[in-house]
Amino acid sequence: MQIFTILGSHPTLSLSEIAVVTGQKPSATHHDVAIFDDMSENLEALNAKLGGIQKIGVIIGAMPSWNHADLAAFLVNDLLTESAEGKIHFGTSVYNFGNNSGTERARRDASKLGMEIKSELQAANHPARYVISSSPTLSSVVITKNHLLERGAEYCFFVGTTEILIGKTVAVQDVDAWAGRDFGRPRRNAKQGMLPPKLARMMVNLAGIDTAQSTVFDPFCGSGTILMEAALLGAKSLIGSDINAEATADTKENLEWVRNQGMPMPSFQLFPNSAQTVSEHLKPHSIDAVVTETYLGRPRKGTETHREVDDAIAYVANLYHEAFSALLPSLKPGATLLIAAPVHTFDGKDIAFDARTIL
């Protein structure tokens, strides 16, 4: 069975996350669309686990070109066969899959197609509502608020050079849950930087660990976003530290908030220590994975010289070497380190250091 995914704002990172979690690589991609062959995952569960996808669904058909009448007949039959009793809610999204002109034609015709499907359903004594949007593709919010997946369907058309694939959405990201953990948690510190929960979830997934058997450690925990997402992925235990005692207090409050929301929360330990000194509180060989966004250096003003940028990179590289060398005795043999490290852009070029050299 072919599966489609609509990827997040960083498609390459999203594909890496999918590969680590499922072991699958796409058979075809174009921008934010990826098609997978023979993926046997439970799609609802996979959608709930991943941080880097917007939608996931199954390919239910294909046509050599955009044929209005054939598409209407195909989708009406699917809606009458699959939809529950009562008013049918449905919508359509058109994605470019390598055919620019074909995509534009399909997008111009999509509303007309939707209204024809609605008319045919009503003629068959099935009241229907066709959901539209100002965008040629329906967002997760629109799909959720209009109950398309419970009361009908969202159909996605992937317009390629040789065929048009027809997809049926199975699950979309839970926008309210992501926003709740981002903006609804009690402690946020925008001045210190806010790692988005979706990116934190992706980082934990990219570590490639069996979370149920793992102790996850964030030595630069901030307000605890990574630890929150590791908890929701079922981590066995959590450890966090930060040189700022206020940050560990914020993390504690946020983790307790997660627990009070009725979400899973394993045992956790928090230490107001620098990464260079926290190992004195940790048992030897007790950490399965370090997942962290490290200190990124002093904020840039935009007037730095190339030499100053090089010096800034050298400074954080030395800091990381000291910090992770100090943590080494606490890591289990074969432990995983997943680190978000800074990249500076200067004169249109990215300047960074090889984070693999920190140990």
Long-range contacts (C-beta under 8 A, 24 or more apart in sequence): 1-38, 1-39, 1-40, 1-58, 1-59, 2-27, 2-35, 2-36, 2-37, 2-38, 2-58, 2-59, 2-165, 3-35, 3-36, 3-39, 3-41, 3-43, 3-56, 3-57, 3-58, 3-59, 4-33, 4-34, 4-35, 4-36, 4-55, 4-56, 4-57, 4-58, 4-59, 4-156, 4-158, 4-165, 4-167, 5-33, 5-34, 5-36, 5-53, 5-55, 5-56, 6-32, 6-33, 6-53, 6-54, 6-55, 6-56, 6-95, 6-137, 6-156, 7-32, 7-33, 7-34, 7-52, 7-53, 7-54, 8-32, 8-51, 8-52, 8-53, 8-54, 8-198, 10-52, 13-52, 13-202, 14-50, 14-52, 14-53, 14-202, 16-206, 17-50, 17-51, 17-52, 17-202, 17-205, 17-206, 18-50, 18-52, 18-53, 20-205, 20-206, 20-208, 21-46, 21-49, 21-50, 21-205, 22-46, 28-97, 30-95, 30-96, 30-97, 30-98, 30-160, 31-96, 32-95, 33-95, 33-97, 33-158, 35-59, 35-158, 35-165, 43-170, 43-171, 44-170, 44-171, 47-170, 47-171, 47-172, 47-173, 48-171, 48-174, 49-205, 49-233, 50-201, 50-202, 50-205, 51-197, 51-198, 51-199, 51-200, 51-201, 51-202, 51-205, 51-229, 52-198, 52-202, 53-173, 54-139, 54-140, 54-172, 54-173, 55-140, 55-143, 55-154, 55-156, 55-169, 55-171, 55-172, 55-173, 56-169, 56-170, 56-171, 56-172, 57-154, 57-156, 57-167, 57-168, 57-169, 57-170, 57-171, 58-167, 58-168, 58-170, 59-165, 59-166, 59-167, 60-166, 60-167, 60-168, 61-165, 61-166, 62-163, 62-164, 62-165, 62-166, 63-163, 63-164, 63-166, 64-162, 64-163, 64-164, 65-102, 65-163, 65-164, 66-102, 66-105, 66-106, 66-109, 66-157, 66-159, 66-164, 68-109, 68-112, 68-113, 68-116, 71-113, 71-166, 72-113, 72-116, 72-117, 72-120, 74-166, 75-117, 75-155, 75-166, 76-117, 76-120, 76-121, 76-124, 78-153, 78-168, 79-117, 79-121, 79-126, 79-128, 79-152, 79-153, 80-121, 80-124, 80-126, 82-153, 83-126, 83-151, 83-152, 83-153, 84-150, 84-151, 86-127, 86-151, 87-126, 87-127, 87-128, 87-129, 87-151, 88-121, 88-126, 88-127, 88-128, 88-129, 88-151, 88-152, 89-128, 89-129, 89-131, 89-146, 89-147, 89-148, 89-151, 89-152, 90-114, 90-117, 90-128, 90-129, 90-130, 90-131, 90-148, 90-152, 90-153, 90-154, 90-155, 91-130, 91-131, 91-132, 91-133, 91-138, 91-142, 91-143, 91-146, 91-148, 91-153, 91-154, 91-155, 92-138, 92-154, 92-155, 92-156, 92-157, 93-136, 93-137, 93-138, 93-154, 93-155, 93-156, 93-157, 94-136, 94-137, 94-156, 94-157, 94-159, 95-137, 95-156, 95-157, 95-158, 95-159, 96-159, 97-158, 97-159, 97-160, 97-165, 98-159, 98-160, 98-161, 99-159, 99-160, 99-161, 102-159, 102-160, 102-161, 102-164, 103-159, 106-157, 106-159, 106-164, 107-136, 110-136, 110-157, 128-152, 140-172, 140-173, 140-175, 141-175, 143-169, 143-172, 144-172, 144-174, 144-175, 144-176, 181-225, 181-228, 181-258, 185-223, 185-228, 185-254, 185-257, 185-258, 186-253, 186-254, 186-257, 187-223, 187-249, 187-250, 187-251, 187-253, 187-254, 188-223, 189-222, 189-223, 189-246, 189-247, 189-250, 192-222, 192-223, 192-244, 192-247, 193-222, 193-293, 193-296, 194-223, 194-225, 195-222, 195-225, 195-226, 195-293, 195-340, 196-225, 197-225, 197-228, 197-229, 199-340, 200-225, 200-226, 200-228, 200-229, 201-229, 201-232, 201-233, 203-229, 203-291, 203-293, 203-338, 203-340, 204-229, 204-230, 204-233, 204-235, 204-291, 204-338, 205-233, 206-338, 207-289, 207-291, 207-336, 207-338, 208-336, 209-288, 209-289, 209-336, 211-235, 211-236, 212-236, 213-288, 214-288, 214-289, 215-239, 215-286, 215-287, 215-288, 215-289, 216-288, 216-289, 216-290, 216-291, 217-241, 217-282, 217-287, 217-289, 217-290, 217-291, 217-292, 217-327, 217-330, 218-290, 218-291, 218-292, 219-275, 219-278, 219-290, 219-292, 219-323, 219-327, 220-275, 220-292, 220-293, 220-294, 220-295, 221-247, 221-248, 221-251, 221-270, 221-292, 222-247, 222-250, 222-251, 222-293, 223-247, 223-250, 223-251, 223-254, 224-250, 224-251, 224-252, 224-254, 224-255, 226-291, 226-292, 226-293, 227-251, 227-255, 227-268, 228-254, 228-255, 228-258, 230-291, 231-255, 231-258, 231-263, 231-264, 231-265, 231-266, 231-268, 232-258, 232-263, 232-264, 234-264, 234-266, 235-266, 236-266, 237-266, 237-267, 237-268, 237-269, 238-266, 238-267, 238-268, 238-269, 239-268, 239-269, 239-270, 239-271, 239-282, 239-287, 240-268, 240-269, 240-270, 240-271, 241-270, 241-271, 241-272, 241-273, 241-274, 241-275, 241-278, 241-281, 242-272, 242-273, 243-272, 243-273, 243-274, 243-275, 244-272, 245-272, 247-272, 248-272, 274-323, 275-323, 275-324, 275-326, 275-327, 276-322, 276-323, 276-326, 277-326, 278-326, 278-327, 279-326, 279-327, 279-329, 279-330, 282-327, 282-330, 283-330, 284-329, 284-330, 285-329, 285-330, 285-331, 285-332, 285-333, 286-330, 286-332, 287-327, 287-330, 287-331, 287-332, 287-335, 288-332, 288-335, 288-336, 289-335, 289-336, 289-337, 289-338, 290-324, 290-327, 290-331, 290-335, 290-336, 290-337, 290-338, 290-339, 291-338, 292-338, 292-339, 292-340, 293-339, 293-340, 294-319, 294-320, 294-323, 294-339, 294-340, 294-341, 294-342, 295-319, 296-341, 296-342, 297-342, 300-344, 304-346, 306-346, 306-347, 309-344, 309-346, 309-351, 310-351, 312-344, 313-342, 313-344, 313-351, 313-352, 313-353, 314-353, 316-341, 316-342, 316-353, 317-353, 317-357, 317-358, 320-355, 320-358, 321-357, 321-358, 321-359, 324-358, 324-359, 325-358, 325-359, 328-359
